[in-house]
């Protein structure tokens, strides 16, 4: 599935597209969050929250960057939010 096809399927709320996105990026997001938070449970929470944010806001994705870059930014911001709350 190409990036454009994936984005189109996500915007159509296709469950298979969200599963594909999760399979492609969940481990990478987990490692990013774990590196920032140094807490496995919090990192798992960031993964969940990141994909929930993608589901809620996929219609706002403008395509100025790759979908992976957008997801990483979401995960990074959520990790920073958790660090600030500590």
N, C-alpha and C positions, 0 to 999 in steps of 0.2 A: 504494500500500500504506500503510495507516494505521500509526501507531506500535504499536498493540496487535497488529495482524496481523503486523507485522515481528517483534516480540518473541516472539510465539507460534511463528512459523516458525523463528526462531533457536533457541528452546528445543527444537524438534523436529529440530534439526541439518540443516535444509534448506540445501543448497548455494546455491541461488538467493537465499536470504535473506542469507547471508553476503556474496555478491557484491553484492547491493543495498546492504547496509550499507557495504561497502568503497567502492563507487562514490559513495555519499553523503558519506562522512566522510574518506576517505584524504587528499585535498588539504588539508582544513582541519587535520587532525592534523599533516600534514607542515609546514604553515606555523607552527603552534604550536610544534612541536619545533625548527624552524629558528630561530625567533625566540628561543628559550631557549638553544639550543646553539651557534648560529652555525657549524654544520658540516653540510653537505649529507649526507654519508655517515652521520653519527650520526643525523640527522633521519630518514633512510630506515629506519635500524635501529629507531627508536622506532615508526615506522608499522607495521613488521612485527611487532615485539614487542607492540604494542598490540592488534592484531587477533588475534594468537595468544592473548593473555590473554583477550580477549572469547570466543574459541572455547572455551578451557579453563574459563571461569568464568561462562558465560551462565546456567547454572542458579542462580547466586548473585545474579543481578540481581533486586532486590526491587521495582523499579518506583516507588521513592520520588521519582525524578527521571526526566527523559527519557533515553532511551538515548544520545543525543548528549552529554549532560552527563556521563554515566557514562564514556563513551569518552574524552572530553576529560580527565577526572580521571585515568584510567589513563595516558594519554599524558603528562600533566603530571608525574605521579609517576615514570614511567619516565625522563623527561627530567631530573628532579631527581636521580634515582639516578645517571645518567650524569655529571651535573655533579659530584656528590660523589666519584665515582671518579677524576676528573681529577687 
